[in-house]
Amino acid sequence: MGLALASVAVGTPPRPGLTWGLRAFIWLLPFHVLAIALLFGLFGLPLITVRAIAAWKEATVAVLVAFTLIRIVSGRTARSTVQATDVAVAALGLLALTYLVGASAWFAADLPATLQLLGWRDAVFFTLLYFVGRGTPHVAGDRRYLGALFGVGVITSVVAILERLFVTPQMLVLLGASRYIQEFLGLAVATRYNEFGLPDNYWTVIGDHVVQRAGSTYLSSQGFAVAFLIIVPAATLWLLSGERRRPVLAWVGYAILWTGLLLSVTRMTTVACVVQVLLLAVAWRRWGVVVTSGLLGVVGVMLAVLVVPGLATFVWDTLTWQTGSSLAHLSDWSDGIKSLVEHPLGIGLGGGGLTAARFGLPATAADSAYFKYSVELGVPGLLLYVAMLVAIGSAGLRAFQRAPAEPQRCAGALVVVAAIGVALNGLTTVPLTNPLVSYVLFWVAGAVVTVAE
């Protein structure tokens, strides 16, 4: 990472190059969890074998980084000046690497080495793709990844709709979902309050009714919804940009995409996606879209309140922070603040969130990306995490304002609103632990920074 910072690669004339990796991530990551659950839970492959298969995504990142470094060393790429975004991303990575090497000796936290390695993976591993993006700026001029994200969103939303109509918890157990959660991930603690061994947040209460939430191919409503932080803006940009009028079928797909998101019943993520769409509509001066979307949203909410029993109470409790999840967020934030005060330098990688829960430790800061970084990396980690998001968003804004062609402007806009979505959603979850979001965002962000120069 330090080498990449000292000599940032800038791509030569547009060519496929390493972008096969981006296409692989977009099309494979949304189905990764389902595939692993089937291999382990349904077909019963040995744990060590399935873990090796599941590491394909990390191995692909390592290969891409290696190829990028080879291109730098061999002089097959040009060089550019170091940007503020490079510094922010690399600084967080170097801080995490320092904690990985020496935190046990400094803090005497007694965290297992495997836990710290997983913590490093969850906290910063994905940022390596930012430097791959710096070496492939032609990605920012290729609109095909927008269409690919749109397509993946529609496919997984269709699965979510079918799941909501036909799939029962018992069927998910037969498919291996409970074994995957409890034995492969080691998160039995998150399945204590239901008889199926599935994640407890697979259900929510609306009024007096227990409602099953859609998890689609992610086998988790939260994981499914968080992916929309990159899917929704990509689909919106694909529809709004370009000179051709989009066919009616494309708008039907967009409606299916939003239906899938709403079936996940994830409030903060839905709000973040609404904000993203409004910002993009304003940026492209599609005032009709803004007004129409607003009216449809208001009418849709009013009809839903009238038709769905208990929804009005659910909405009111959400707005006044009286739901069970709201109270859980408040409790988690309180624990995060307490940890920050008692351990201003953190307690080490993996010491917070669901990573810690996998090793039987308290899942402090499982509901906030900001407190997860502060719990594990202290005040420096928290500040660098915020600085990284701000720097990425600023670079995207510069590319949107300065790029001469619309595809680059679209890439800049995607990075801006995705960074905003991650920042908002980070109040109640840890969105960058979702590989589809983190891998795609940081790759495109690196390309956009080069374009912004």
SEDREN-657862 format. One record per residue (C-alpha): residue in one letter; x negated, z, y. Coordinates in steps of 0.05 Angstrom, whole numbers, plus 5000, padded with zeros to 4 digits. Layout:
SEDREN-657862
[node "A", [X, Z, Y]] ...
END
This chain:
SEDREN-657862
[node "M", [5000, 5000, 5000]] [node "G", [4942, 5015, 5047]] [node "L", [4912, 4947, 5032]] [node "A", [4978, 4914, 5048]] [node "L", [4980, 4951, 5114]] [node "A", [4909, 4932, 5133]] [node "S", [4921, 4858, 5118]] [node "V", [4993, 4838, 5117]] [node "A", [5007, 4772, 5084]] [node "V", [5046, 4718, 5119]] [node "G", [5075, 4663, 5077]] [node "T", [5051, 4592, 5078]] [node "P", [5101, 4534, 5082]] [node "P", [5168, 4549, 5048]] [node "R", [5165, 4544, 4973]] [node "P", [5197, 4583, 4915]] [node "G", [5135, 4626, 4903]] [node "L", [5152, 4697, 4887]] [node "T", [5226, 4691, 4905]] [node "W", [5244, 4686, 4832]] [node "G", [5238, 4762, 4833]] [node "L", [5291, 4768, 4888]] [node "R", [5339, 4724, 4849]] [node "A", [5327, 4765, 4786]] [node "F", [5341, 4831, 4823]] [node "I", [5405, 4805, 4854]] [node "W", [5434, 4779, 4789]] [node "L", [5408, 4831, 4740]] [node "L", [5409, 4898, 4776]] [node "P", [5485, 4902, 4781]] [node "F", [5490, 4898, 4705]] [node "H", [5429, 4941, 4689]] [node "V", [5466, 5007, 4677]] [node "L", [5520, 4975, 4633]] [node "A", [5467, 4940, 4591]] [node "I", [5426, 5003, 4581]] [node "A", [5488, 5044, 4564]] [node "L", [5508, 4994, 4511]] [node "L", [5439, 4991, 4481]] [node "F", [5432, 5067, 4478]] [node "G", [5503, 5093, 4471]] [node "L", [5537, 5038, 4432]] [node "F", [5482, 5004, 4391]] [node "G", [5441, 5068, 4383]] [node "L", [5372, 5041, 4397]] [node "P", [5318, 5095, 4401]] [node "L", [5310, 5130, 4467]] [node "I", [5237, 5108, 4476]] [node "T", [5256, 5035, 4463]] [node "V", [5313, 5035, 4513]] [node "R", [5269, 5070, 4566]] [node "A", [5218, 5015, 4557]] [node "I", [5272, 4962, 4567]] [node "A", [5300, 4999, 4627]] [node "A", [5232, 4997, 4661]] [node "W", [5237, 4921, 4670]] [node "K", [5254, 4930, 4743]] [node "E", [5194, 4974, 4759]] [node "A", [5149, 4927, 4718]] [node "T", [5176, 4868, 4758]] [node "V", [5160, 4903, 4823]] [node "A", [5089, 4918, 4799]] [node "V", [5079, 4844, 4779]] [node "L", [5105, 4820, 4847]] [node "V", [5059, 4868, 4885]] [node "A", [5000, 4846, 4842]] [node "F", [5013, 4773, 4856]] [node "T", [5020, 4788, 4930]] [node "L", [4953, 4823, 4932]] [node "I", [4920, 4766, 4893]] [node "R", [4946, 4717, 4944]] [node "I", [4918, 4760, 5000]] [node "V", [4849, 4768, 4968]] [node "S", [4844, 4694, 4950]] [node "G", [4860, 4673, 5021]] [node "R", [4922, 4634, 5001]] [node "T", [4962, 4667, 5056]] [node "A", [4953, 4673, 5131]] [node "R", [4947, 4740, 5165]] [node "S", [4988, 4774, 5218]] [node "T", [4979, 4833, 5264]] [node "V", [5003, 4901, 5241]] [node "Q", [5073, 4917, 5264]] [node "A", [5106, 4984, 5278]] [node "T", [5150, 4974, 5217]] [node "D", [5089, 4966, 5173]] [node "V", [5062, 5032, 5198]] [node "A", [5128, 5069, 5187]] [node "V", [5138, 5042, 5116]] [node "A", [5066, 5052, 5095]] [node "A", [5062, 5122, 5126]] [node "L", [5121, 5146, 5084]] [node "G", [5090, 5115, 5022]] [node "L", [5023, 5147, 5035]] [node "L", [5054, 5215, 5049]] [node "A", [5092, 5211, 4983]] [node "L", [5029, 5189, 4946]] [node "T", [4992, 5248, 4976]] [node "Y", [5046, 5296, 4952]] [node "L", [5045, 5264, 4884]] [node "V", [4971, 5277, 4877]] [node "G", [4964, 5346, 4908]] [node "A", [5031, 5380, 4920]] [node "S", [5028, 5422, 4857]] [node "A", [4963, 5453, 4879]] [node "W", [4986, 5463, 4951]] [node "F", [5056, 5491, 4938]] [node "A", [5047, 5520, 4868]] [node "A", [5118, 5494, 4857]] [node "D", [5105, 5485, 4783]] [node "L", [5144, 5420, 4781]] [node "P", [5132, 5379, 4718]] [node "A", [5088, 5318, 4728]] [node "T", [5142, 5273, 4700]] [node "L", [5192, 5300, 4750]] [node "Q", [5145, 5288, 4808]] [node "L", [5133, 5217, 4784]] [node "L", [5208, 5204, 4781]] [node "G", [5214, 5235, 4850]] [node "W", [5161, 5187, 4876]] [node "R", [5198, 5129, 4845]] [node "D", [5264, 5149, 4876]] [node "A", [5234, 5164, 4945]] [node "V", [5186, 5107, 4960]] [node "F", [5172, 5060, 4902]] [node "F", [5221, 5008, 4928]] [node "T", [5184, 5004, 4994]] [node "L", [5129, 4964, 4959]] [node "L", [5177, 4905, 4961]] [node "Y", [5174, 4907, 5037]] [node "F", [5102, 4882, 5033]] [node "V", [5122, 4828, 4983]] [node "G", [5174, 4807, 5035]] [node "R", [5120, 4804, 5088]] [node "G", [5086, 4752, 5045]] [node "T", [5149, 4711, 5033]] [node "P", [5180, 4699, 5102]] [node "H", [5214, 4636, 5078]] [node "V", [5265, 4683, 5044]] [node "A", [5294, 4694, 5113]] [node "G", [5309, 4620, 5119]] [node "D", [5344, 4614, 5052]] [node "R", [5419, 4628, 5054]] [node "R", [5426, 4625, 4978]] [node "Y", [5413, 4699, 4969]] [node "L", [5474, 4713, 5014]] [node "G", [5517, 4672, 4967]] [node "A", [5486, 4705, 4906]] [node "L", [5503, 4775, 4933]] [node "F", [5573, 4751, 4950]] [node "G", [5581, 4724, 4879]] [node "V", [5556, 4788, 4847]] [node "G", [5603, 4829, 4890]] [node "V", [5663, 4787, 4868]] [node "I", [5644, 4790, 4794]] [node "T", [5635, 4866, 4794]] [node "S", [5699, 4875, 4835]] [node "V", [5738, 4835, 4784]] [node "V", [5709, 4881, 4730]] [node "A", [5731, 4941, 4772]] [node "I", [5802, 4914, 4778]] [node "L", [5806, 4901, 4703]] [node "E", [5776, 4970, 4690]] [node "R", [5829, 5003, 4733]] [node "L", [5884, 4966, 4697]] [node "F", [5862, 4968, 4625]] [node "V", [5801, 5013, 4613]] [node "T", [5812, 5086, 4593]] [node "P", [5761, 5142, 4593]] [node "Q", [5762, 5140, 4518]] [node "M", [5741, 5067, 4519]] [node "L", [5683, 5084, 4565]] [node "V", [5661, 5137, 4516]] [node "L", [5663, 5086, 4459]] [node "L", [5620, 5039, 4502]] [node "G", [5567, 5093, 4506]] [node "A", [5577, 5115, 4578]] [node "S", [5578, 5190, 4563]] [node "R", [5516, 5187, 4519]] [node "Y", [5481, 5147, 4573]] [node "I", [5498, 5199, 4627]] [node "Q", [5485, 5261, 4585]] [node "E", [5427, 5242, 4540]] [node "F", [5392, 5183, 4572]] [node "L", [5396, 5208, 4644]] [node "G", [5398, 5281, 4625]] [node "L", [5456, 5295, 4673]] [node "A", [5502, 5335, 4628]] [node "V", [5509, 5384, 4686]] [node "A", [5549, 5331, 4724]] [node "T", [5599, 5324, 4667]] [node "R", [5620, 5397, 4657]] [node "Y", [5691, 5392, 4683]] [node "N", [5721, 5337, 4640]] [node "E", [5731, 5330, 4565]] [node "F", [5702, 5260, 4561]] [node "G", [5630, 5275, 4581]] [node "L", [5635, 5226, 4639]] [node "P", [5613, 5242, 4710]] [node "D", [5662, 5290, 4742]] [node "N", [5667, 5247, 4805]] [node "Y", [5697, 5192, 4762]] [node "W", [5763, 5224, 4783]] [node "T", [5790, 5248, 4850]] [node "V", [5854, 5284, 4870]] [node "I", [5904, 5250, 4917]] [node "G", [5961, 5297, 4932]] [node "D", [5983, 5326, 4865]] [node "H", [5955, 5267, 4825]] [node "V", [5888, 5259, 4791]] [node "V", [5865, 5188, 4804]] [node "Q", [5813, 5150, 4763]] [node "R", [5761, 5116, 4807]] [node "A", [5731, 5048, 4790]] [node "G", [5658, 5047, 4770]] [node "S", [5654, 4975, 4747]] [node "T", [5588, 4954, 4714]] [node "Y", [5552, 5013, 4747]] [node "L", [5593, 5064, 4706]] [node "S", [5596, 5105, 4769]] [node "S", [5643, 5099, 4828]] [node "Q", [5589, 5122, 4876]] [node "G", [5537, 5074, 4848]] [node "F", [5588, 5017, 4850]] [node "A", [5608, 5031, 4921]] [node "V", [5539, 5041, 4950]] [node "A", [5519, 4971, 4928]] [node "F", [5570, 4944, 4978]] [node "L", [5525, 4967, 5035]] [node "I", [5485, 4903, 5021]] [node "I", [5540, 4861, 4988]] [node "V", [5593, 4867, 5042]] [node "P", [5548, 4845, 5101]] [node "A", [5518, 4789, 5059]] [node "A", [5588, 4763, 5041]] [node "T", [5611, 4770, 5113]] [node "L", [5551, 4732, 5139]] [node "W", [5561, 4677, 5087]] [node "L", [5633, 4669, 5111]] [node "L", [5622, 4674, 5186]] [node "S", [5558, 4634, 5194]] [node "G", [5548, 4559, 5185]] [node "E", [5585, 4501, 5215]] [node "R", [5632, 4487, 5158]] [node "R", [5699, 4521, 5152]] [node "R", [5699, 4563, 5090]] [node "P", [5750, 4545, 5035]] [node "V", [5810, 4589, 5023]] [node "L", [5781, 4608, 4954]] [node "A", [5721, 4640, 4988]] [node "W", [5768, 4685, 5029]] [node "V", [5805, 4703, 4965]] [node "G", [5739, 4724, 4936]] [node "Y", [5726, 4766, 4998]] [node "A", [5793, 4801, 4989]] [node "I", [5776, 4815, 4916]] [node "L", [5710, 4844, 4938]] [node "W", [5745, 4893, 4985]] [node "T", [5796, 4910, 4932]] [node "G", [5740, 4931, 4886]] [node "L", [5709, 4975, 4940]] [node "L", [5775, 5009, 4955]] [node "L", [5787, 5024, 4881]] [node "S", [5722, 5064, 4881]] [node "V", [5756, 5113, 4930]] [node "T", [5691, 5127, 4967]] [node "R", [5708, 5144, 5038]] [node "M", [5642, 5145, 5075]] [node "T", [5618, 5081, 5042]] [node "T", [5683, 5046, 5060]] [node "V", [5676, 5069, 5132]] [node "A", [5604, 5045, 5134]] [node "C", [5625, 4977, 5108]] [node "V", [5680, 4971, 5160]] [node "V", [5630, 4986, 5214]] [node "Q", [5583, 4933, 5186]] [node "V", [5637, 4880, 5186]] [node "L", [5659, 4896, 5257]] [node "L", [5588, 4893, 5283]] [node "L", [5577, 4825, 5250]] [node "A", [5643, 4797, 5276]] [node "V", [5624, 4819, 5347]] [node "A", [5554, 4791, 5340]] [node "W", [5582, 4723, 5320]] [node "R", [5636, 4729, 5373]] [node "R", [5692, 4722, 5323]] [node "W", [5742, 4761, 5364]] [node "G", [5800, 4735, 5323]] [node "V", [5768, 4765, 5261]] [node "V", [5760, 4831, 5296]] [node "V", [5832, 4834, 5320]] [node "T", [5861, 4808, 5254]] [node "S", [5819, 4856, 5213]] [node "G", [5839, 4915, 5256]] [node "L", [5913, 4898, 5251]] [node "L", [5909, 4886, 5176]] [node "G", [5872, 4952, 5168]] [node "V", [5924, 4991, 5207]] [node "V", [5983, 4958, 5171]] [node "G", [5948, 4967, 5103]] [node "V", [5937, 5042, 5116]] [node "M", [6009, 5052, 5139]] [node "L", [6037, 5016, 5078]] [node "A", [5990, 5054, 5031]] [node "V", [6011, 5121, 5062]] [node "L", [6085, 5102, 5051]] [node "V", [6075, 5077, 4980]] [node "V", [6022, 5122, 4949]] [node "P", [6046, 5194, 4937]] [node "G", [6002, 5246, 4969]] [node "L", [5958, 5195, 5006]] [node "A", [5978, 5221, 5075]] [node "T", [5956, 5291, 5055]] [node "F", [5892, 5263, 5025]] [node "V", [5876, 5225, 5090]] [node "W", [5891, 5287, 5133]] [node "D", [5848, 5332, 5089]] [node "T", [5792, 5281, 5092]] [node "L", [5794, 5278, 5168]] [node "T", [5796, 5354, 5174]] [node "W", [5742, 5364, 5120]] [node "Q", [5787, 5402, 5072]] [node "T", [5778, 5361, 5009]] [node "G", [5736, 5386, 4951]] [node "S", [5682, 5334, 4964]] [node "S", [5680, 5352, 5038]] [node "L", [5669, 5425, 5021]] [node "A", [5615, 5405, 4971]] [node "H", [5580, 5365, 5025]] [node "L", [5581, 5424, 5073]] [node "S", [5553, 5469, 5019]] [node "D", [5499, 5419, 5002]] [node "W", [5479, 5411, 5075]] [node "S", [5475, 5486, 5082]] [node "D", [5427, 5489, 5023]] [node "G", [5387, 5432, 5054]] [node "I", [5381, 5468, 5121]] [node "K", [5361, 5532, 5085]] [node "S", [5307, 5496, 5045]] [node "L", [5281, 5462, 5108]] [node "V", [5274, 5528, 5144]] [node "E", [5241, 5563, 5084]] [node "H", [5198, 5504, 5064]] [node "P", [5182, 5461, 5126]] [node "L", [5131, 5422, 5085]] [node "G", [5178, 5412, 5027]] [node "I", [5173, 5434, 4955]] [node "G", [5146, 5370, 4924]] [node "L", [5172, 5304, 4898]] [node "G", [5231, 5309, 4851]] [node "G", [5249, 5379, 4875]] [node "G", [5316, 5358, 4903]] [node "G", [5378, 5317, 4886]] [node "L", [5398, 5291, 4818]] [node "T", [5325, 5279, 4801]] [node "A", [5316, 5355, 4798]] [node "A", [5382, 5363, 4759]] [node "R", [5354, 5319, 4703]] [node "F", [5302, 5373, 4691]] [node "G", [5350, 5431, 4694]] [node "L", [5333, 5450, 4766]] [node "P", [5383, 5462, 4823]] [node "A", [5407, 5396, 4852]] [node "T", [5393, 5415, 4924]] [node "A", [5407, 5358, 4973]] [node "A", [5443, 5314, 4923]] [node "D", [5493, 5296, 4977]] [node "S", [5446, 5275, 5034]] [node "A", [5388, 5227, 5038]] [node "Y", [5361, 5263, 5099]] [node "F", [5359, 5331, 5065]] [node "K", [5332, 5301, 5001]] [node "Y", [5271, 5276, 5039]] [node "S", [5264, 5342, 5077]] [node "V", [5271, 5384, 5014]] [node "E", [5217, 5343, 4977]] [node "L", [5171, 5320, 5034]] [node "G", [5188, 5370, 5088]] [node "V", [5195, 5355, 5162]] [node "P", [5142, 5298, 5160]] [node "G", [5181, 5263, 5105]] [node "L", [5247, 5270, 5142]] [node "L", [5218, 5242, 5207]] [node "L", [5183, 5184, 5172]] [node "Y", [5247, 5167, 5134]] [node "V", [5286, 5163, 5199]] [node "A", [5229, 5125, 5233]] [node "M", [5228, 5075, 5176]] [node "L", [5303, 5060, 5181]] [node "V", [5298, 5054, 5257]] [node "A", [5238, 5007, 5253]] [node "I", [5271, 4963, 5201]] [node "G", [5335, 4959, 5241]] [node "S", [5296, 4943, 5305]] [node "A", [5258, 4887, 5271]] [node "G", [5323, 4858, 5246]] [node "L", [5351, 4860, 5316]] [node "R", [5290, 4823, 5344]] [node "A", [5297, 4770, 5290]] [node "F", [5371, 4762, 5305]] [node "Q", [5357, 4754, 5379]] [node "R", [5295, 4710, 5375]] [node "A", [5299, 4667, 5312]] [node "P", [5310, 4594, 5329]] [node "A", [5352, 4578, 5266]] [node "E", [5416, 4610, 5242]] [node "P", [5391, 4628, 5172]] [node "Q", [5337, 4672, 5202]] [node "R", [5387, 4702, 5250]] [node "C", [5432, 4718, 5190]] [node "A", [5374, 4752, 5155]] [node "G", [5360, 4793, 5217]] [node "A", [5433, 4813, 5224]] [node "L", [5436, 4832, 5150]] [node "V", [5377, 4879, 5158]] [node "V", [5406, 4911, 5221]] [node "V", [5475, 4926, 5192]] [node "A", [5447, 4945, 5124]] [node "A", [5400, 4996, 5157]] [node "I", [5459, 5023, 5197]] [node "G", [5501, 5027, 5133]] [node "V", [5445, 5064, 5096]] [node "A", [5438, 5112, 5155]] [node "L", [5512, 5128, 5157]] [node "N", [5521, 5132, 5082]] [node "G", [5459, 5176, 5078]] [node "L", [5500, 5233, 5107]] [node "T", [5538, 5242, 5042]] [node "T", [5496, 5208, 4989]] [node "V", [5427, 5180, 4975]] [node "P", [5439, 5104, 4980]] [node "L", [5367, 5081, 4971]] [node "T", [5367, 5107, 4899]] [node "N", [5412, 5047, 4885]] [node "P", [5362, 4992, 4866]] [node "L", [5406, 4934, 4888]] [node "V", [5408, 4963, 4959]] [node "S", [5336, 4986, 4965]] [node "Y", [5302, 4927, 4929]] [node "V", [5340, 4872, 4966]] [node "L", [5340, 4907, 5034]] [node "F", [5265, 4921, 5035]] [node "W", [5246, 4852, 5010]] [node "V", [5289, 4817, 5062]] [node "A", [5266, 4868, 5115]] [node "G", [5193, 4849, 5102]] [node "A", [5209, 4775, 5110]] [node "V", [5248, 4789, 5173]] [node "V", [5191, 4828, 5205]] [node "T", [5146, 4767, 5196]] [node "V", [5200, 4723, 5226]] [node "A", [5209, 4771, 5284]] [node "E", [5135, 4762, 5303]] 
END
